[in-house]
Amino acid sequence: MRLYTFFRSSASFRVRIALNHKGLKYEHAGVSLPKGEHLESGYKSLNPQGLVPALEDGGRLLTQSLAIMEYLDEAHPGPKLLPADPADRAYVRAFSQIIACEIHPLNNLRTRKYISKTYKLDEEGVNSWYRHWIAEGFQMMEGFVAQEKEHGKQVFRDQVTMADCCLVPQVFNALLYKCDMKPYPAVMRIHEACMKQDAFIRAQPSNQPDAT
């Protein structure tokens, strides 16, 4: 397997955790987003979306982090990233989508560059935008786990799932932008439990070959 990734990409971070947790070896292929390598013809001929991550496996290219993680769970052995029960799977997917669908699209690099240029926002203006959507999204996550009462050490009881793979990178990003995390104690306890595990430690940005 070859993973096209960027060390600070939270979507790539998710997939690195999943690969590590399942014990799957892969070749690292760095794609620099700040340098625009994802938009160059060579990469776009491989992945027309011009996004990371992308995973080559078995002669096929897989894209979109949640789809890649579900593929890994179905196609490869190792600890499962989704529970067996349909309702439990829906719970894990719902938590994952709060991050991947509600928070991430509003705060990713493309969006931040666009609002900065279009609305003439300085760095603090962009950061204020970022923190606003982090607060809304993390309130959703905190309320979700409190309502569902399915969390333990991890988002789903004591089992590492796709939800944890999504949670940790989003917390990393929130901390990078100096967001106040005190209002989200349950989410932060889960994050702390995750970061004691090897799969998460090895996947973090500072441990990647392309880290600068």
Secondary structure as UniProt FT lines:
FT   STRAND          2..5
FT   TURN            7..8
FT   HELIX           10..21
FT   TURN            22..23
FT   STRAND          27..30
FT   TURN            33..36
FT   HELIX           37..39
FT   HELIX           41..46
FT   TURN            48..49
FT   STRAND          54..57
FT   TURN            58..59
FT   STRAND          60..63
FT   HELIX           65..75
FT   HELIX           86..97
FT   HELIX           98..103
FT   HELIX           104..107
FT   HELIX           109..118
FT   TURN            119..120
FT   HELIX           123..148
FT   STRAND          156..157
FT   HELIX           162..176
FT   TURN            177..178
FT   TURN            182..183
FT   HELIX           185..194
FT   TURN            195..196
FT   HELIX           198..203
FT   HELIX           205..207
FT   TURN            209..210
//
